[in-house]
């Protein structure tokens, strides 16, 4: 499986309703990744419990491989 990360966006959400959202680890809510998988562009969303705030490209690729393997198994 050939995976190339095209874009990664971190999503934030304030843990307290009504308070402003800040781009800090405490407000981390997940990540949206656009990747080219075997020549096809795919968008994947990962919640904060599925992918940590600090992650490198290799860990993103591993998470994508696991997600796609789960989809095939279903």
Rosetta constraint file for C-alpha pairs under 8 A:
AtomPair CA 1 CA 37 HARMONIC 7.09 0.50
AtomPair CA 1 CA 38 HARMONIC 6.21 0.50
AtomPair CA 2 CA 36 HARMONIC 7.92 0.50
AtomPair CA 2 CA 37 HARMONIC 5.75 0.50
AtomPair CA 2 CA 38 HARMONIC 5.09 0.50
AtomPair CA 2 CA 39 HARMONIC 7.96 0.50
AtomPair CA 3 CA 35 HARMONIC 6.61 0.50
AtomPair CA 3 CA 36 HARMONIC 5.68 0.50
AtomPair CA 3 CA 37 HARMONIC 4.62 0.50
AtomPair CA 3 CA 38 HARMONIC 6.49 0.50
AtomPair CA 3 CA 61 HARMONIC 6.67 0.50
AtomPair CA 4 CA 35 HARMONIC 5.51 0.50
AtomPair CA 4 CA 36 HARMONIC 5.12 0.50
AtomPair CA 4 CA 37 HARMONIC 6.62 0.50
AtomPair CA 4 CA 61 HARMONIC 7.86 0.50
AtomPair CA 5 CA 33 HARMONIC 7.28 0.50
AtomPair CA 5 CA 34 HARMONIC 6.40 0.50
AtomPair CA 5 CA 35 HARMONIC 4.42 0.50
AtomPair CA 5 CA 36 HARMONIC 6.49 0.50
AtomPair CA 5 CA 57 HARMONIC 7.47 0.50
AtomPair CA 5 CA 61 HARMONIC 7.50 0.50
AtomPair CA 6 CA 33 HARMONIC 7.60 0.50
AtomPair CA 6 CA 34 HARMONIC 5.50 0.50
AtomPair CA 6 CA 35 HARMONIC 5.01 0.50
AtomPair CA 6 CA 36 HARMONIC 6.75 0.50
AtomPair CA 7 CA 33 HARMONIC 5.67 0.50
AtomPair CA 7 CA 34 HARMONIC 5.02 0.50
AtomPair CA 7 CA 35 HARMONIC 6.79 0.50
AtomPair CA 8 CA 31 HARMONIC 6.91 0.50
AtomPair CA 8 CA 32 HARMONIC 5.80 0.50
AtomPair CA 8 CA 33 HARMONIC 4.46 0.50
AtomPair CA 8 CA 34 HARMONIC 6.41 0.50
AtomPair CA 9 CA 31 HARMONIC 5.64 0.50
AtomPair CA 9 CA 32 HARMONIC 5.18 0.50
AtomPair CA 9 CA 33 HARMONIC 6.40 0.50
AtomPair CA 10 CA 28 HARMONIC 7.42 0.50
AtomPair CA 10 CA 29 HARMONIC 7.79 0.50
AtomPair CA 10 CA 30 HARMONIC 6.13 0.50
AtomPair CA 10 CA 31 HARMONIC 4.51 0.50
AtomPair CA 10 CA 32 HARMONIC 6.49 0.50
AtomPair CA 11 CA 28 HARMONIC 6.26 0.50
AtomPair CA 11 CA 29 HARMONIC 5.46 0.50
AtomPair CA 11 CA 30 HARMONIC 5.19 0.50
AtomPair CA 11 CA 31 HARMONIC 5.52 0.50
AtomPair CA 11 CA 32 HARMONIC 7.38 0.50
AtomPair CA 12 CA 21 HARMONIC 6.70 0.50
AtomPair CA 12 CA 22 HARMONIC 7.06 0.50
AtomPair CA 12 CA 23 HARMONIC 6.36 0.50
AtomPair CA 12 CA 24 HARMONIC 7.89 0.50
AtomPair CA 12 CA 27 HARMONIC 5.23 0.50
AtomPair CA 12 CA 28 HARMONIC 4.56 0.50
AtomPair CA 12 CA 29 HARMONIC 4.86 0.50
AtomPair CA 12 CA 30 HARMONIC 6.98 0.50
AtomPair CA 13 CA 21 HARMONIC 5.63 0.50
AtomPair CA 13 CA 22 HARMONIC 7.71 0.50
AtomPair CA 13 CA 27 HARMONIC 5.20 0.50
AtomPair CA 13 CA 28 HARMONIC 6.36 0.50
AtomPair CA 13 CA 29 HARMONIC 5.68 0.50
AtomPair CA 14 CA 19 HARMONIC 6.38 0.50
AtomPair CA 14 CA 20 HARMONIC 6.35 0.50
AtomPair CA 14 CA 21 HARMONIC 4.59 0.50
AtomPair CA 14 CA 22 HARMONIC 7.08 0.50
AtomPair CA 14 CA 27 HARMONIC 5.24 0.50
AtomPair CA 15 CA 26 HARMONIC 7.77 0.50
AtomPair CA 15 CA 27 HARMONIC 6.25 0.50
AtomPair CA 21 CA 27 HARMONIC 6.79 0.50
AtomPair CA 22 CA 27 HARMONIC 6.38 0.50
AtomPair CA 23 CA 27 HARMONIC 6.63 0.50
AtomPair CA 23 CA 28 HARMONIC 7.34 0.50
AtomPair CA 24 CA 28 HARMONIC 6.53 0.50
AtomPair CA 25 CA 53 HARMONIC 6.45 0.50
AtomPair CA 28 CA 48 HARMONIC 6.78 0.50
AtomPair CA 28 CA 53 HARMONIC 6.60 0.50
AtomPair CA 29 CA 47 HARMONIC 6.27 0.50
AtomPair CA 29 CA 48 HARMONIC 5.17 0.50
AtomPair CA 30 CA 45 HARMONIC 7.36 0.50
AtomPair CA 30 CA 46 HARMONIC 5.49 0.50
AtomPair CA 30 CA 47 HARMONIC 4.23 0.50
AtomPair CA 30 CA 48 HARMONIC 4.43 0.50
AtomPair CA 30 CA 49 HARMONIC 7.97 0.50
AtomPair CA 30 CA 51 HARMONIC 7.10 0.50
AtomPair CA 30 CA 53 HARMONIC 7.66 0.50
AtomPair CA 31 CA 45 HARMONIC 5.85 0.50
AtomPair CA 31 CA 46 HARMONIC 5.22 0.50
AtomPair CA 31 CA 47 HARMONIC 6.54 0.50
AtomPair CA 31 CA 48 HARMONIC 7.47 0.50
AtomPair CA 31 CA 51 HARMONIC 7.52 0.50
AtomPair CA 32 CA 43 HARMONIC 7.08 0.50
AtomPair CA 32 CA 44 HARMONIC 5.81 0.50
AtomPair CA 32 CA 45 HARMONIC 4.51 0.50
AtomPair CA 32 CA 46 HARMONIC 6.36 0.50
AtomPair CA 33 CA 43 HARMONIC 5.74 0.50
AtomPair CA 33 CA 44 HARMONIC 5.29 0.50
AtomPair CA 33 CA 45 HARMONIC 6.37 0.50
AtomPair CA 34 CA 41 HARMONIC 6.91 0.50
AtomPair CA 34 CA 42 HARMONIC 5.69 0.50
AtomPair CA 34 CA 43 HARMONIC 4.45 0.50
AtomPair CA 34 CA 44 HARMONIC 6.41 0.50
AtomPair CA 35 CA 41 HARMONIC 5.67 0.50
AtomPair CA 35 CA 42 HARMONIC 5.43 0.50
AtomPair CA 35 CA 43 HARMONIC 6.46 0.50
AtomPair CA 35 CA 44 HARMONIC 7.98 0.50
AtomPair CA 36 CA 40 HARMONIC 5.26 0.50
AtomPair CA 36 CA 41 HARMONIC 4.31 0.50
AtomPair CA 36 CA 42 HARMONIC 6.15 0.50
AtomPair CA 37 CA 41 HARMONIC 6.17 0.50
AtomPair CA 37 CA 42 HARMONIC 6.83 0.50
AtomPair CA 44 CA 64 HARMONIC 7.79 0.50
AtomPair CA 46 CA 50 HARMONIC 5.68 0.50
AtomPair CA 46 CA 51 HARMONIC 6.10 0.50
AtomPair CA 47 CA 51 HARMONIC 6.42 0.50
AtomPair CA 48 CA 52 HARMONIC 5.96 0.50
AtomPair CA 48 CA 53 HARMONIC 7.19 0.50
AtomPair CA 51 CA 55 HARMONIC 7.51 0.50
AtomPair CA 51 CA 60 HARMONIC 7.98 0.50
AtomPair CA 51 CA 63 HARMONIC 7.61 0.50
AtomPair CA 55 CA 59 HARMONIC 6.09 0.50
AtomPair CA 55 CA 60 HARMONIC 6.84 0.50
AtomPair CA 56 CA 60 HARMONIC 6.40 0.50
AtomPair CA 57 CA 61 HARMONIC 6.23 0.50
AtomPair CA 58 CA 62 HARMONIC 6.26 0.50
AtomPair CA 59 CA 63 HARMONIC 6.21 0.50
AtomPair CA 60 CA 64 HARMONIC 6.19 0.50
AtomPair CA 61 CA 65 HARMONIC 6.16 0.50
AtomPair CA 62 CA 66 HARMONIC 6.26 0.50
AtomPair CA 63 CA 67 HARMONIC 6.16 0.50
AtomPair CA 64 CA 68 HARMONIC 6.13 0.50
AtomPair CA 65 CA 69 HARMONIC 6.08 0.50
AtomPair CA 66 CA 70 HARMONIC 6.22 0.50
AtomPair CA 67 CA 71 HARMONIC 6.37 0.50
AtomPair CA 68 CA 72 HARMONIC 6.30 0.50
AtomPair CA 69 CA 73 HARMONIC 6.20 0.50
AtomPair CA 70 CA 74 HARMONIC 6.45 0.50
